[in-house]
């Protein structure tokens, strides 16, 4: 199937009528799906490898681990808003391909420096920062690009499948990352991310769906005006405003805890690289389960109720993580990471599908990055907070504080219209509805 935004002349390359299996029969979606899955496998291997390079090779402490995580998210704070406006002025696929190729070269530089004996923490931080810049542009383009590939009624299925494959990659990636580090060394493991970016670029280039041309009106406006338009839309809309606030609070606390996961297992629990990789994979195992059940939960309870159920029912299990001990005590870590991940992925599937169907297409890139600016801009602050807190009161104690704050923060979703909405709307409320 193709979207209504494609040209009639493109019907010669359309997919056959829908069969059982849905988007699995959609050629362009399969390419998008395959490229991103392989790229995500490389990314999850890299996440473990980068952390282990910092801890084991460069002897990083709690603050440096927080700083390393912060570098990948600082770009959302610095360029998140203009990135959305820029991507709304351009065709999205060329932006994504360019980011893939530049990111590939960045991650190739780390093993090359390691082989030359010149790798430093500074280079690791710079590569992480620049790759984060690319991710800002890629994410803005990617969210706005999916409606070009699939029909509006297929967005929920498309988001669920993409989230599911991402989580499958995250299940395989950390364990694979630990094995790669054990066998080849942490720096060499970063080659997998370079390969993943290359595969993603090739798959994107093979997609046949044609993006609609950029409207001339958008090109004539100033960048400042475009940014303001997207930001005002988020601030004024009763749904998007609450979602952005809740995500910001979640990310502030959760990013601090996530920055400490590897060093917690490595130094507090005393596990080696391969075990660390396998344990971190519990996060993605929960994500796979979340992606598998997300559509069913939405159909059973409605999208609004599913959002609240996922947020309030799963997150408190994260408090099991600080109870982790060697041996059978590792079960606490697995459950504490896996169950909240189920909820997070269900929430992401609901929110992504809601945003893509609810927001005007010509504003989608700016709305997405405006929301992410608020939500992701706090991540580097949270990551640094986690590192400082770990150095001040201890790693395990810091995990208790941060995960308790994460659980309490989910209550903010009871604000605004969400507590009374069984099914989320597919278009913004009218002026009369807002005034009521």
N, C-alpha and C positions, 0 to 999 in steps of 0.2 A: 504494500500500500504506500501511497505517497500523500503528502500533505496538500492542502488546498493552495499552498503557497508556491508549489512547483508549477512549471510551465506545461501547458497542454502538449507541447511538442515532445515532452519527455516521457509520454506514456509508453513509448516503445520499450523503455527499460524498466517499466514498473514490475513489481512482484506480482505473482498470481493471487487470486482471491484468498482471503483468510482461511486457513485450515487449522485444525487442532494443533495447539502449540503456539498460537499467536505470533508474536514477533520473532520467534525462532525461524519463521519462513521469510522474514523481511531481510533482503540482502544487505541493504545499507545499514540497518540496525545491527546485523551480525558483524559487519566490519567494524563499526563503532565499538561494539561490545567486545570483540576479540582484541582489538588494539588496546583498549583501556584495561582489560583484564591482564594482559601480558605486561603492560606498563606498570600496573599496580603490584604485580608479583615482584618485579624489579624494585619498586619503591619500598615494599615492606621488608625485603632483604636488606635494602640500603638503610632503612630506619634502624634496624638492629646493628648493622655493620658500622654506621656512623657513631652510634652511641658506644659501641665496644672499642672503636678506634680511640675515642675520646677518653674512656675510662681505663682501658687496658694498655694502649700504646702511648697515649699522651698524658696519662695519669691525671685526668680531670677530677676536680672536686665537685661538691654539690652546686656551688655558684656557677661554675663553668658549664655544668650540664644544663642548668636552667638557662644560661646565656645561649647555649647551642640550640636549644629548642626555641628560644625567643627569636633567633635569627631567621628561622623559617616562617615566622608569623609577622615580624615587624613590617614587611612590605604591605600587608593589608592596612596597617595604620598609616603608612606614608603615602601610598599610591592607590589604595583601594577605590577611592571615589573617582579620580580621573581615569582609572583603568576601565571602569564601567562605561563612562562616556566615550572613551576612545573606541572601545569594541563595538558600541552601538553605531559608530560612524563607519565601520569597516565590515567586510564579510568575515564571518567568524572562523571558517575553516582555515584560511591562510594564516590567521593569527595563531591557531592551535598548532599547525605544522611547524611554523617558525619557532615557537616556544619549545616544541619537542626537540628540534635539531640543536638549538642553542643549549638546552639543558643537557643533552647528550655530551656535548663538548665539555661542559663544566664538570660533570662527574667523571669523565675520562681523565681530567687533570689530577685527581686525587691519587689513583694508583700509580700514575706516571711519576708524581712527586715522591711517593713512598718508595718506589723502586730506585729512585735517584738519591734516597736518603735525605730528602729536603722537606718532608711533610711537617707542617706545624699546625698548632691549634688555630692560628690566625687564618691560614688557608682554608681549614675546615669551616670556620665561621663565615668566611667570605663566600665560599661555594654554596653553603647553606642559604645565605642571604640572597644571592643572585638567583638561585634556583627558586627561592620563595617569590621573588619578583615575577619570574616566569609563570609560576603557579597562579598568581593573582590574575594575570591576563588569560591564562588557559581556562581557569574556572569560570570567569565571567563569560568568555566565548562559548564554553562547553554547555553551560546551563541555557544560554540563549539559542544554541545550535540544535539541541535535541528536538524542539518542536518543528524544525525544518525536516528532520529525518522521519519522524513518525506523526501520525494524526493526533489530534487533541485528546480523543477518547482513549488513546493508547499510552498516554503519558504516565499514568500510574503503573501500568505493566512495565513500560520502559525503565522508569526509575527503580522499580523493584528489582528488575533483572540486573541493571547496572550496579545497584547496591549489593545484590547478592553475589555477583561475580567479584566485586571489590572485596567483600568479606571472605569469599573463598580464597582469593589471592592472599589476603591477610592471614588466613589459617595456614596456608602452605608457606608463605613468605618468611615469618619469623623462625620457624623450625629450619627451613632451608637456609636462612641467613646464618643461624647458629652453626649449621654444618659447614657452610661455605667458609665462615670465619675460622672454624676449627681446622679445616683442610688447607685453605689457601692464605689465610690471614685476612684481617678486617678490611684493610685498604683495597685488596684485590676484589673483595666481594662487591665493591661499588661498581664494578664493570657490569653487573647484572642490570643496574638502573640505566646505564648508557644504552644497553641493548634494548631494554624496554621502551625507552623514548624513541629509538629508531623504528621499532615495530609499530608503535602508535602512529608515527608520522606516515609510514607506508600505508597503513590501513585507512587513515583519514584521506589520503590522496586518492584512494580507490573508490570512495563513496561517489555515487552518481547523482544523488539529489542536488538540485540547484537551489542555492539560496536566493531569496528575493533581492533585487537591487536595493542599495542604500538610498533612502529618500533624500532628495536634494535639500529639503527643508532642514533636515538634521545637520547637514554639512554647513549650512549658512549660520547656524547659531554658534555662540561662543561656547568654549569648553566650560567656563564657569556657569553659564546658564544651564547647560546640559546636566552638570553635576547637581546644581540646585534643584532641578526638576525631579531627578531621581530621589534625592534625599528628602525633599518635601513630601513626595508621594508616600515614602515609608513612614515618616513622622506623623502625617495626617491620617493615614489609614488605620482603623482600630485593630485590625488583625495583624498587619505587618509590623506595627509599632510594638505590640506586646511580644511578638515572636522575636524581634530584634533584641529587646530588653532581656527576655528570658535566655536567649542564646549567649548574650554577653555575660550574664551572671554565671551560667553553666561553665563557659569557657574560662572565665577568670579563675575559678576554683579547680576545675578538672585539669586544666593545663599544668597547674603547679604539681598536682599528683602524678600526672603522666610523665612529667620531666624527671621524676624520681624513680620510676618503675625499674629501670635497668640497674641503677646504682643500688636500689633497695634489695633486689634479688642478688646482685653481685657481692655486696658488702655486708648487708644485714643478715641475709639468709644463707649466703655462702655457696651459691650455685655457680657452675661454669657456663661458658658461652653457649654450648649446645642446649643445655637445660633452660637457660634464660630465653633463648629463641623459642623453644617449644612452649614455655609458660606464657610468654607474651602472645603467642598464637591463640590463647583462650579468648582474647578480646575479639578476634575475628571469627572464632567458632560461634560465639554468641551472635555476631553480626550476620552470619549465614542463616542461623535459625530465625533471626529477626526478619531478614529479607524473605525467607520462605513463608512466614506466617503473616507478613504485613498486609497483603491484599485480603486475606481471610479475616483478619481482625477488623480491617476497615469495613468490609461487607457486613460483618456480624454486628459491630457496635456503631458504625458510622465514623467518618474521618475525624470529627471533633472529639468524640468519646475515645477513639483509639489513641489520639494524641495525649489526652490526659492519663489514660490507663498506662501507656508506655512510660510516661514521665514519672508518675507517682508510684507505680507498682514495682518497677525494676531497679531504680537508682539506689535505694537504701542498702541493697545487697553489696554495694561497693565497700561498706564498712567491714566486710570480712577480710579485706586485703591486709590491713595492719596486723591481723591475727596470724599471718603466715609464719610457719616454722619449717625447718627441714623435715624430710620424710613425708609422713601422712599429712602434716600440717600444710603442705603445698596445695591441698584441696581447697583451703580457704582462699588462696590466691586465684585459683582457677574459677571458682564460683563467683568470687567478688569482681572478677574482670568480665566473666562471660555473661552473667545475667543482666547487669546494666547495659552491656553492649546490645543485647536483644532490644531493649527499650530505645536506645539511641538510634538504631537503624530503622525501627518502626517509625519513630518520630521523623527521621530524615526523609523517609519515603513519603509520608503524609505531607510534610511541609514542602518538599520539592514539587510534588504533583500539584498541591494547592497553589503555590506561587506561579507555576508555569501556566495553569489554566485561568487563574484569577487576574493576573496582571496584563496590561496592554503589551502586545509583542514588541512595539517600537521602544518601550521603556524597560523591557525585561533585563537587559544587561546592566543598566544603571540601577534599577531596583535591587537586583541581585548583589551588586558590589556595594551599594549603600547599606544593605542589610549586613553584608559580610564585614564592612568597615566597622560597624558597631559591634558585631559579634566576635570578629577575629582580631580587631584592634586591641582587645584586652588580653589576648593570649600571651604575647611576650611579657606583659606585666605579670600575669599569673605565673608564667614559667620562672621568671626571675624571683617572684615572691616565694615560690616553692623551693628554689635553691637557697635563698637567704634563710628561710624558715628551717630548712634541713641543717644548715650550718649552725643555726642559733640554738635549736632545741633537740636536734637529732632527726635522722631520716624517718624512723618509724613513727615518732611523735608527730612530725610534720604531716605524714600520711593520714593520721587520725583527724587532725584539724581540717585538712583540705577536703577529705572525703565526706566528713560530716557537713561541712559547708555546702558541698555539692548537692547532697540529699535535701537539705533545707531549701536551697535555691529553686528546686523544682516546684515548690508551692506557688511561685509567682505565676505559673500558668493558670491559676484560678482567677487571675485578674482579667478584666476586659470581657469580650464576648465569648471566649472559649468555654467557660463553665456552663453556658446555657445552650451551646450549639451541638446538636448531635451530628449534623453533617455540615461541613464547611462550605461556604458559597463558592460559585465558580465565576462570579463577577463582582466588582465593587458595589457597595451599597449606594443608593441614590441619595441626593441631598436631603430628601424628605425622610428617608429611613434613618440617616445619621442624626437628624434633628429630633427624632422621637426619643 
